[in-house]
Amino acid sequence: MKEHAALSEDISRRIDALAARSSLTREQIIEDALAHGRSLAWQEKWIAGVQDGIEDADRGRFASDEEIAAVLNKYSQA
C-alpha cells in the first residue's frame, strides 16, 4: 500500500484546479513538481499561457512572419 503525504487545503485545491484546467491527473502534477522541480506556481503560469495561446489561435491571432523572424534572429547564433 502506498503512503501519501498530507497536503494543505490550499495546495490540494491548487492541484485540483490545475488538473481541471489541463489533461493531467493530480498524480502527474505532483510527480512533475517533484521530478522536475516545477512548482505549482510555474505549472499554473504554464497552463494559463497555453490556454491564452489556444484562445488566440481560435480567434485567428497568430504571429506574423516578421514577428517570427525577429524572435528567431534574436536567439540565433551569430
N, C-alpha and C positions, 0 to 999 in steps of 0.2 A: 504494500500500500504506500502510495506517495504521500509525503507530508508537504503541506503548503504553508508558507509564511503568511501570517495575518497582515493584511494591508489596511491602511487607514481608510476611512469612508471617502475622503477626498480623492485619494489615489485610485481606489476602486471605481468611483464614479467617472473619473477621467479615462480610465482604461475602457470602461463600458461605452463611453461616448466615442472614443477612437474606434472601437470595434463596430459601433453602429454606423460610423461615417466611412468606414473602409470595408474591404473584403477580408480583413484579418480577424482572427479569433483573439480572445483575451490572452490565451497562452502564447500566441505568436507575438503579440505586442510585448509581453513581459520577456519572452525569450530574446527578442530583438534588442530590448533595452539592456539585458544582462550580457548577451553575447557580443554585441557591437557597440555598447556604450552610448546608445541613442536614448536620451532622456525622453520622458513623456512630453516635455515642452518642445523638444526637437521634433518628435513624431507628430504632435499637434500642428506645428507650423508646416511640416511637410505635407500632411493631409490637406490642410487649408490651401496650400499653394497648388496642389494637384487639382483640387476642386475648382479653384479660381481659373486654372488653365482650361479645364474641361468646359466651364461656363463660357469662357472667352471663345473657345473653338465652336461651341454650339451657337454662338452669336455671330460667327464668321469673322472674328477678330484674330488675325494671325500676324506674325512678324513679317515685315516687308523684306524684300531681297536686300535692301540697303541696311536694314537693322541686323539681319543675319550676318552680312558681310562685316559689319562693324564689330560684332562680337567675335567672329572668327579671327579677324585681324588683330583684335585686342589680345587674344590668347595664343596666337600662332607664334612660333619661334622665328625670330628674325635672322 
